[in-house]
Amino acid sequence: MRLGLYNVLSAGKIPEPRAKKGDAMFVVVIAFPPIKKGKDAEFREWFASSNEQFSRFEGFLRRRLLRPLEGGNYAAIVEFENKEAFRAMHSSPAHDKAGEIVKPLFEGNPTPRFYEVLEG
């Protein structure tokens, strides 16, 4: 699947969104920093593993890894039914542990941007 200048990399099972028309779906677009040399496969394994963990949270819709087609760094799209469901996952011990595991693979810190879906 192709999305703009990024390839969507499936990591684990990607469920179809469960949000109903009229729900204010919450989306986070994460710009990842450069991955340390030789750590790309480990990063992708981490993404798949953390996808499996995060998918167990109430309100989780899906999480996709994007690879740029022309240079640059990975990005991710994270979708939850609402902001409260995302906050519950983000403040969980599972999220903290996932962050501890991936941090040594980065040359910098991820940059999240938060959105509410208005149309579509």
N, C-alpha and C positions, 0 to 999 in steps of 0.2 A: 504494500500500500504506500502511496506517496502523498505527502502533505506539504505543500509549499516547497521550500528548499530543503526540507528534511525528509528522511526516510523514517517510517514508523517501524520500530523494531519490536516485535511481539516478545514479551517476556512473561512466560507463564500464561495461564488461561485468562482471556480478556472477556468478561461478561458483557452482554449488551446493557446499555444504560436502562435503569429502572425508573427514572424520574418520569412523572406524569406531566402532561401539559399544564402549565400554570405554576409548577414548582420552580423555585428559584435555585437552580442547580449551581453549585459552587465549584469553580475551576481554579487550579493553581498551575501556572506554567513555570517550570524550574529551569533556569539556565545553569548547567553544571560548569564548574571550572575545568581547566585541562586535567586530564587523567595522567598520573605519573607514568613515565615510560615503562613498558612491560606489564602494566596493570590493567589493560583494557579488558581482557577476558575475565579477570577477577571482578572488575566493575560490573560487567554485564551479568555475570553469575549472581552478584549481590542484588542487582536490580530484579532479576527473576525471583530470587528467594524472598526479597522484601515484598514483592508484589503478592506472593502467596500469603505472607503474614498480614499485609494490610487489607487484602480482600476479605478477610474474616470480620472486619469491623462493620458495624451497622451503618448504613448509609453510603458505603463504598460503592462506586459505580465502575470505574476503571482507571488504570494508570498505564501510560504508554511511554516508551523510550523512543526518542527521535535522534537520528544521526544526520548531521549536515551533509549535503551533497557536495558542497564546495568549501572545504576547510571549516574550521571552527570547532566548537565543542558540542557534546551531547546536550539535549534538553529533554524534559519530560512534561507530559500533560497528565494531571491528576484530577479526577472528577469525583465529587461527592454529591449526595442528594441535597445537602445544605451546609452552611458554614459550621453549625454546631456539631454535625457528624465529623467534619474534617478536624475541628478542634479536639474532639474526643480522641481521635486517632493520633493527632500530632502531639498530644500531651501524655500519651501512653508510654509505659515501659518498653513496649515492642518498638515504638518509634525511636526512643532514646538508644536502645541497643543497636538498631539498624544504623543510626547515625554514627555511633562509636565504631562500628565495623567498617563503614565506607570512608570515614574522614581521612585515614592514612593513604587512601588511593588518590586523593585530590591534591592539586597544586593551587590551593585557594579554597574559597567557600562558595556553595551554591547560592544563586540569587533567585528567590521566589517572587512571583507577581500574582496577585489574587484578583479573581474576576467572578462576577455573577452573570449567568447566561440570561440574556434578554430575549433573544429570538433564536429559533431553530431547534 
